[in-house]
Amino acid sequence: MLRIVDKARLVTDRTAIVSGNRSFSYADLLQASGQFAGVLLDQEIDLREAHVAFMVEPGFEYVKVQWGIWRAGGVAVPLCITHPLPSLTYVLDDADITAIVVSPRFESILLEYAALNGMRVVLLNDDQPAVEVALPLVDAERRAMILYTSGTTNKPKGVVTTHRNIEAQIEALVNSWEWNQQDHILCVLPLHHVHGIINVVSCALWSGALCEFIPAFSADYIFRLFAQGRINLFMAVPTIYFKLIEFWEKASAEEQESMKESMKDFRLMVCGSAALPVSIMEKWQKLSGHLLLERYGMTEIGMAISNPYRGERKAGYVGLPLPGVDIRLVNEQYVDVPAGESGEILVKGDNVFLEYWRRPEATAESFREGRWFKTGDVAVVEAGYYRIMGRNSVDMIKSGGYKISALEIEEELRKYNAIEDCAVVGIENEEWGELIVAAIVTKGEVNTEKLNGWLKERMASYKLPRRYLILPELPRNAIGKVTKNEVKKLF
């Protein structure tokens, strides 16, 4: 049986979710997700790992759908609610989707595509029939979710996790960060990434805690919610903390003191998904009184390393391996490096994903003997704490909490008539972690504002270059390969 559902049965009278100015109990969630599982089953007895995509706003409906898919025996494939149609259709095609669940707000985006491709569409609306059916027994070894992440190639890969993988990821954080039923967390993160899905929503619901959702990011609204005194946990990416700091700095001295007072009773604030600049950590500690807990993880492994909840948190370090997670640092020959030397992080444990969907070669290449997963990230251990040094590939950019493939952006840029060649890189930036920038070689007049407008129709807005540099040619090495470290220097 699904353990997260079993745990909900122990706290049915507690409030599970607050969204859209409404409160929902665990009993409400169990009933609604069970009925929605019946809708998905549609007289079948088990979805048998059928892939069900869903494009639903964060909140009660999102969790109802996710749990409904799991309880019906399906594999949940959450879609980004801000992606343009080409990005969505790539996922829908690649993941072999059989059904799509859509909020009314997104109906017009996906309905025609679904009809053309023979996909069943389930629209979420108030008059949806309540279907009570016997639900299948779902084993922990079954596939549970596919999340898409950009790898070092120019196309995103579907990361497949089982229920056991997800449970291991949740348990490691619940135990290490001491989640409990009295906790009340605010979700400000997108729910097509592991950070929001696992670290925030699933950990809260596993613990019998309360998860509150907001309709859109607003620094003012977040601080007003803090002032109500109910929320005691907060998790975000460095970019969000940067924006909250900006808002605080523009406030009056009286307002600043009031905001600081509203955060004094928080028990934990976490930052992740991108490297946290020490300057932001120090500014946040000054204005909030809290030293952010930094950790390390990725879509394929959930979280693997974390600064301690109790004990010293070191700025610039991601901490210690989480319980149940084994870590090695290795050289290019995959031999363990001596103490004090940097090496690629290899991870092993129940938290590690099962496979890349329909990519057996990529899956095989990502593991060493004994199912050690190769992260591609380089770290060093200093006084027992891990410090991330960077990534093996200059083609990966971490910006605003997203892991982005430079090659994917380059592929789209080259389709633009006036661009002959390009190189996309990430440069260090306090607000974004890394700022996406592009060096371009043109064969005609290029208006970069119009170029970004054109790009926005083809990919998510967080992938758009923030700065452009027009060059007569790109720097290359002796064999003609673009030297991206030289491109970075030009910015």
C-alpha positions in Angstrom: 0.0 0.0 0.0 1.0 3.6 -0.4 2.6 4.7 2.9 1.8 8.4 2.4 -1.9 7.5 2.1 -1.7 5.2 5.1 -0.2 7.9 7.2 -3.0 10.3 6.2 -5.5 7.9 7.6 -4.0 8.4 11.0 -4.7 12.1 11.0 -8.0 12.5 9.2 -9.2 15.3 11.4 -6.2 17.5 10.9 -5.9 20.2 8.2 -3.8 19.0 5.3 -4.0 21.9 2.8 -4.9 25.5 2.6 -5.4 26.9 -0.9 -7.8 29.3 -2.6 -9.0 30.7 0.8 -10.2 27.2 1.8 -9.0 24.6 4.2 -9.0 20.9 3.5 -8.6 18.1 6.0 -6.7 14.8 5.5 -10.2 13.2 5.4 -11.1 15.5 2.5 -7.9 14.6 0.7 -8.4 10.9 1.1 -12.0 11.1 -0.1 -11.3 13.4 -3.1 -8.2 11.5 -4.3 -10.0 8.1 -3.9 -13.0 9.4 -5.9 -10.7 10.8 -8.6 -8.8 7.5 -8.8 -12.2 6.0 -9.6 -12.7 8.6 -12.4 -9.3 7.7 -13.9 -9.9 3.9 -13.6 -13.2 4.3 -15.6 -14.3 0.7 -14.9 -10.7 -0.7 -15.1 -9.4 -2.4 -11.9 -5.8 -1.0 -12.2 -4.1 1.6 -14.4 -1.0 -0.8 -14.4 1.5 2.0 -14.6 -0.2 3.9 -17.4 1.3 7.4 -17.7 -1.1 10.2 -16.7 0.1 13.8 -17.3 -1.6 16.6 -15.4 -1.5 20.4 -15.8 -3.1 21.7 -12.6 -2.5 24.8 -10.5 -0.7 24.3 -7.2 -3.1 23.6 -4.3 -5.6 21.0 -3.2 -6.6 20.0 -6.7 -3.0 19.3 -7.6 -2.5 16.9 -4.7 -5.9 15.3 -5.3 -4.9 14.5 -8.8 -1.4 13.3 -8.0 -2.6 11.0 -5.2 -5.5 9.9 -7.4 -3.1 8.8 -10.1 -1.0 6.9 -7.6 -4.0 5.3 -5.9 -5.3 4.1 -9.3 -2.0 2.4 -10.0 -0.8 5.0 -12.6 2.4 7.0 -13.1 2.1 10.7 -12.4 3.7 13.1 -15.0 3.3 16.7 -13.7 3.5 19.4 -16.4 4.9 22.9 -15.9 1.9 25.3 -15.9 4.0 28.1 -17.5 5.6 26.1 -20.4 4.7 27.0 -24.0 3.0 24.3 -26.1 6.2 23.0 -27.8 7.8 22.2 -24.4 4.6 20.5 -23.2 4.2 18.4 -26.3 7.8 17.2 -26.1 7.0 15.7 -22.6 3.6 14.3 -23.7 5.2 12.6 -26.7 8.3 11.4 -25.0 6.5 10.0 -21.9 4.0 7.9 -23.8 1.0 9.6 -22.1 -2.3 7.9 -22.3 -4.4 10.5 -20.4 -4.1 14.2 -19.5 -5.8 15.8 -16.5 -6.3 19.5 -17.1 -7.6 22.5 -15.0 -10.2 24.6 -16.9 -7.6 27.4 -17.1 -5.3 25.2 -19.4 -8.0 23.5 -21.4 -7.5 25.6 -24.5 -3.7 24.9 -24.5 -3.9 21.1 -24.6 -7.4 20.0 -25.8 -6.7 20.2 -29.6 -3.3 18.4 -29.2 -4.9 15.6 -27.1 -7.7 15.1 -29.6 -5.2 14.9 -32.5 -3.1 12.3 -30.6 -6.0 10.2 -29.3 -5.3 11.0 -25.7 -8.1 10.8 -23.1 -8.7 14.2 -21.4 -10.1 14.5 -17.9 -11.2 18.1 -17.2 -11.3 19.2 -13.6 -14.6 20.9 -12.8 -17.1 21.3 -10.0 -19.7 18.9 -11.4 -17.2 16.0 -11.8 -19.0 12.8 -10.7 -18.0 11.2 -7.4 -16.9 7.7 -8.3 -16.4 5.2 -5.4 -14.6 2.0 -6.5 -12.3 -0.6 -5.0 -8.8 0.6 -5.6 -5.8 -1.6 -6.5 -3.0 -2.6 -4.1 0.0 -0.5 -5.3 3.4 -2.1 -4.6 6.4 0.1 -3.5 8.4 -1.2 -6.5 6.0 0.2 -9.0 6.9 3.2 -11.1 5.3 6.3 -9.5 6.4 9.5 -11.3 8.3 10.9 -14.2 9.9 14.3 -13.9 11.7 15.9 -16.8 15.1 17.4 -16.4 17.7 18.7 -18.9 20.8 16.6 -19.0 24.1 17.3 -20.8 22.3 16.5 -24.1 20.1 19.1 -25.7 16.8 17.2 -24.9 15.3 16.7 -21.5 15.1 13.2 -20.1 12.3 11.6 -18.2 13.5 10.6 -14.7 11.5 7.6 -13.5 11.1 7.1 -9.7 9.3 4.3 -7.9 7.2 4.6 -4.8 10.1 3.2 -2.8 12.4 5.9 -4.2 9.9 8.6 -3.3 9.4 7.2 0.2 13.1 7.0 0.8 13.6 10.6 -0.3 10.8 11.8 2.0 11.8 9.7 5.0 15.4 11.0 4.9 14.2 14.6 5.0 11.4 14.1 7.6 13.9 12.4 10.0 16.8 14.8 9.4 14.7 18.0 9.5 12.5 16.8 12.3 9.1 17.3 10.6 6.1 17.0 12.9 2.3 17.4 12.9 2.5 21.0 14.2 4.4 22.2 11.2 2.9 24.7 8.7 4.8 25.3 5.5 4.2 27.7 2.7 4.7 26.4 -0.8 6.1 29.0 -3.2 7.9 26.5 -5.5 6.8 25.1 -8.9 5.3 21.6 -8.7 7.0 19.9 -11.7 10.3 19.7 -9.8 11.5 17.5 -6.9 12.1 20.6 -4.6 8.4 21.5 -4.5 6.9 18.0 -4.9 9.1 16.1 -2.4 10.8 18.6 0.0 7.7 20.7 0.6 4.4 19.1 -0.3 5.2 15.4 0.3 7.2 15.8 3.4 4.4 17.9 4.9 1.7 15.4 4.1 3.8 12.4 5.2 4.2 14.1 8.6 0.5 15.1 9.2 1.5 18.7 8.8 -0.2 21.6 7.0 0.9 22.8 3.5 -0.4 26.2 2.4 -0.3 27.4 -1.2 -0.3 30.9 -2.7 -1.6 31.6 -6.2 1.5 33.5 -7.4 4.8 34.8 -6.0 4.4 38.1 -4.2 7.0 39.2 -1.7 4.5 41.5 0.0 1.9 38.7 0.3 4.5 36.3 1.6 5.5 38.6 4.4 1.8 39.3 5.2 1.3 35.6 5.6 4.4 35.4 7.8 2.9 38.1 10.0 -0.1 36.0 10.8 2.1 33.8 12.9 1.0 30.4 11.7 3.8 29.4 9.3 6.9 28.0 10.8 8.8 26.4 7.8 9.9 28.0 4.6 11.8 26.6 1.6 12.9 28.4 -1.5 15.6 28.9 -4.1 18.2 31.6 -3.8 16.4 33.8 -6.4 13.3 34.0 -4.1 15.4 34.9 -1.1 17.0 37.6 -3.2 13.6 39.1 -4.1 12.4 38.9 -0.5 15.6 40.7 0.7 15.0 43.4 -2.0 11.5 43.9 -0.8 12.7 44.2 2.8 15.4 46.7 2.0 12.9 49.0 0.4 10.6 49.0 3.4 10.6 51.5 6.2 12.6 50.8 9.4 9.3 50.1 11.2 8.1 47.7 8.5 11.5 46.0 8.5 11.3 45.4 12.3 7.8 44.1 11.9 8.8 41.6 9.2 11.8 40.4 11.3 9.5 39.9 14.3 7.1 37.8 12.1 9.9 35.3 11.4 11.4 34.9 14.9 9.3 31.8 15.7 10.1 29.9 12.5 11.9 26.6 13.3 13.5 26.1 9.9 14.3 27.9 6.6 15.9 26.0 3.8 17.6 27.0 0.5 18.4 24.8 -2.4 18.2 24.0 -6.2 21.1 26.3 -6.8 24.3 27.4 -5.0 23.5 29.9 -2.3 25.8 33.0 -2.4 27.3 33.6 1.0 26.2 37.3 0.7 22.5 36.3 0.4 22.9 33.9 3.4 24.4 36.6 5.5 21.8 39.2 4.5 18.9 36.8 5.2 20.3 36.0 8.6 20.6 39.7 9.4 17.0 40.5 8.5 15.3 37.3 9.6 17.5 36.0 12.4 17.8 32.6 10.7 20.8 30.9 9.2 19.5 29.2 6.0 20.0 25.4 5.9 21.6 24.6 2.5 21.4 21.1 1.0 22.3 19.3 -2.2 20.1 17.2 -4.5 18.8 16.7 -8.0 15.8 15.2 -9.8 17.5 11.7 -10.1 18.2 11.4 -6.4 16.0 13.7 -4.4 18.2 15.1 -1.6 21.5 13.4 -0.8 23.4 15.9 1.4 22.2 18.4 4.0 23.6 20.8 6.6 22.4 19.6 10.0 19.1 20.7 11.5 20.8 20.7 14.9 24.5 21.5 14.8 26.7 23.8 12.8 25.6 25.0 9.4 28.5 26.2 7.3 28.0 28.9 4.7 29.2 27.8 1.3 28.8 24.1 2.2 25.9 21.7 1.6 26.6 19.6 4.7 26.7 15.9 5.4 25.2 12.8 3.7 21.6 12.2 4.7 20.6 8.9 6.4 20.3 6.0 4.0 22.4 7.8 1.3 26.0 6.7 0.5 28.3 9.2 -1.1 31.7 8.7 -2.9 34.0 11.3 -4.5 35.9 9.9 -7.5 38.4 10.9 -10.2 38.0 10.5 -13.9 38.9 6.8 -13.6 36.2 6.4 -10.9 38.7 5.8 -8.2 38.0 7.3 -4.8 40.0 10.5 -4.4 42.2 11.1 -1.3 40.8 13.1 1.6 40.8 16.8 0.8 40.8 16.4 -3.0 37.8 17.2 -5.2 36.0 14.6 -7.2 32.7 13.8 -8.9 29.9 12.9 -6.5 28.6 9.4 -6.9 25.4 8.5 -5.0 23.8 5.2 -3.9 20.6 4.4 -2.0 16.9 3.7 -2.2 16.5 7.4 -3.0 18.2 7.0 -6.4 15.9 6.9 -9.5 15.1 3.7 -11.4 15.8 4.8 -15.0 15.5 7.4 -17.7 12.3 6.7 -19.6 13.0 5.0 -23.0 16.7 5.7 -22.7 18.4 2.5 -21.7 21.8 3.7 -23.0 21.7 7.0 -21.0 20.6 5.0 -17.9 23.5 2.6 -18.2 25.9 5.4 -18.8 24.7 7.2 -15.6 25.6 4.3 -13.3 28.8 2.6 -12.2 29.0 -0.9 -10.8 26.8 -1.5 -7.8 24.3 1.2 -9.0 26.4 4.2 -8.0 24.8 7.1 -9.8 27.1 9.6 -11.5 25.9 13.1 -10.7 28.3 15.1 -12.9 28.8 17.5 -9.9 32.2 18.0 -8.4 32.7 18.4 -4.6 35.4 18.4 -1.9 35.1 17.4 1.8 36.5 19.9 4.2 36.3 19.1 8.0 33.6 16.6 7.2 31.4 19.0 5.2 30.8 18.7 1.5 31.4 21.8 -0.6 30.2 21.9 -4.3 32.9 23.0 -6.6 30.9 23.0 -9.9 29.7 20.7 -12.6 31.6 18.4 -15.0 29.8 20.0 -17.9 29.9 23.6 -18.9 26.7 22.9 -20.8 24.7 22.8 -17.6 23.4 26.1 -16.1 21.7 26.5 -12.7 19.6 29.7 -12.8 16.8 30.6 -10.4 16.6 27.1 -9.0 16.3 25.5 -12.5 18.9 23.2 -14.0 19.0 24.2 -17.7 20.7 22.7 -20.8 22.7 25.4 -22.7 22.6 23.0 -25.7 18.8 23.1 -25.8 18.8 27.0 -25.9 21.5 27.0 -28.6 19.5 24.6 -30.8 16.6 27.0 -30.7 18.8 30.1 -31.3 20.3 28.6 -34.4 16.8 28.3 -35.9 16.5 32.1 -35.9 17.1 33.4 -39.5 19.6 36.1 -38.6 21.8 33.9 -36.3 24.7 32.0 -37.8 26.2 30.5 -34.6 25.9 30.9 -30.9 27.2 29.8 -27.5 25.1 29.9 -24.3 26.8 29.9 -20.9 26.0 30.7 -17.3 27.9 33.5 -15.5 27.9 34.0 -11.8 25.1 36.2 -10.5 24.0 37.0 -7.0 20.2 37.0 -7.7 20.0 34.1 -10.1 22.9 31.9 -9.1 23.9 31.8 -12.7 22.7 34.3 -15.3 22.0 32.8 -18.8 23.9 34.7 -21.5 24.5 34.1 -25.1 27.3 35.0 -27.5 25.9 35.1 -31.1 27.4 35.4 -34.5 24.9 37.1 -36.8 24.3 37.2 -40.5 21.9 40.1 -40.4 20.4 42.7 -38.1 19.3 41.2 -34.7 17.1 43.0 -32.2 17.6 41.0 -29.0 14.3 42.1 -27.6 12.4 40.7 -30.6 14.7 37.6 -30.5 13.6 36.9 -26.9 10.0 37.4 -27.9 10.5 34.8 -30.6 12.2 32.4 -28.2 9.5 32.8 -25.6 7.0 31.1 -28.0 9.3 28.1 -28.2 10.6 27.5 -24.6 10.0 28.4 -21.0 10.8 32.0 -20.1 13.3 31.0 -17.4 15.5 29.6 -20.2 15.7 32.9 -22.1 19.2 34.6 -22.2 19.3 37.7 -20.1 22.2 39.2 -22.0 23.6 38.9 -25.5 27.0 39.6 -27.0 27.4 39.9 -30.7 30.7 38.6 -32.0 32.4 38.3 -35.4 33.3 34.7 -34.4 33.2 32.4 -31.4 36.4 31.5 -29.6 37.4 27.9 -30.5 40.2 25.5 -29.7 42.6 23.8 -32.2 40.0 21.2 -33.2 37.3 23.8 -33.8 35.3 23.2 -30.5 33.9 26.3 -28.9 35.7 27.1 -25.7 32.9 28.1 -23.4 35.2 29.2 -20.6 36.6 31.8 -23.0 33.0 32.8 -23.8 32.3 33.4 -20.1 35.3 35.7 -19.9 33.9 37.9 -22.6 31.0 38.7 -20.4 
